[in-house]
Amino acid sequence: MIWPFPFDQEWTLHQPGEGAAYATSSCLRLWTRFLPDPDTRGTGTWTISANRASFDQTAWQITFDATTPAELLHDVHAVLLDLYLEDRYSGQDHLFEDVIAPHEVCTPLLARGWSHIIKTDGTQTFLEPQSLGSVRHRYATTGSDGPIWRAWDEYPSEPHWQARFSAGAPTTLAAVFTASLISTEPLHRAVQDVPLHTCRHLDVAPAAAKQPPSYPTPVLPPATHAVDRTR
């Protein structure tokens, strides 16, 4: 569910083994991969990279820990595919030229009650009301090569997961990430997949029962005179 790419058409999927996987666009300017950590079970890194020309140097990069919620990963990759297709068929260059302003990434967080801290070091941090997570934006880009956007859960020193958006990464992708981060849509999780330290913050409800299919009421034929027949 992480990669919504059309592998039966123009995208290519590579699975060299040991849990690693690569997906590449037909133009070879866009690729994404998952590399597991062979020494630690359940860990690794998701990476999205883009090049202005095939086999050129990386123009920008986004990384996610393997423990990042799958819904966040899917939403970012879905919009990534949308940008790729829009560029391909419209002649635009949305993968390398921002079409939205940085405040559109932050505004939904503030509207949901996140606090806002601005520092003189060129960064601003948005904190979730219950301290469950943070998003940091580096608005002063001179003299530093760190990520422009960084998000994590719990404490920055020991996060359960974190995401990093390098300079040049489309602000559109950062915006869809924060929108997905604050989504209130219920998630399906097995008990063993829920980090213990988050249990006290959860609203738990039974999974919705699957509704039987609804079929239209058949139209009865017009009544006829009695026919002696057993059903």
Protein Blocks (a to p, Z undefined) as FASTA:
>chain_A
ZZmcdfklmbccddebghiacdddfklpaccdddddfkbghiacddddddfbghiacfbd
cdddfklcfklmmmmmmmmmmmmmmmmmnopafklpcfbdfklmmmmmmmnopacdddfk
opacdddfklpaccdddfblghiabdfbdcdehjfklcfbdcdddehiafklmmmmmmmm
mpcbdcdddfklpcfklmmmpccddddddddddddddddddddddddddZZ
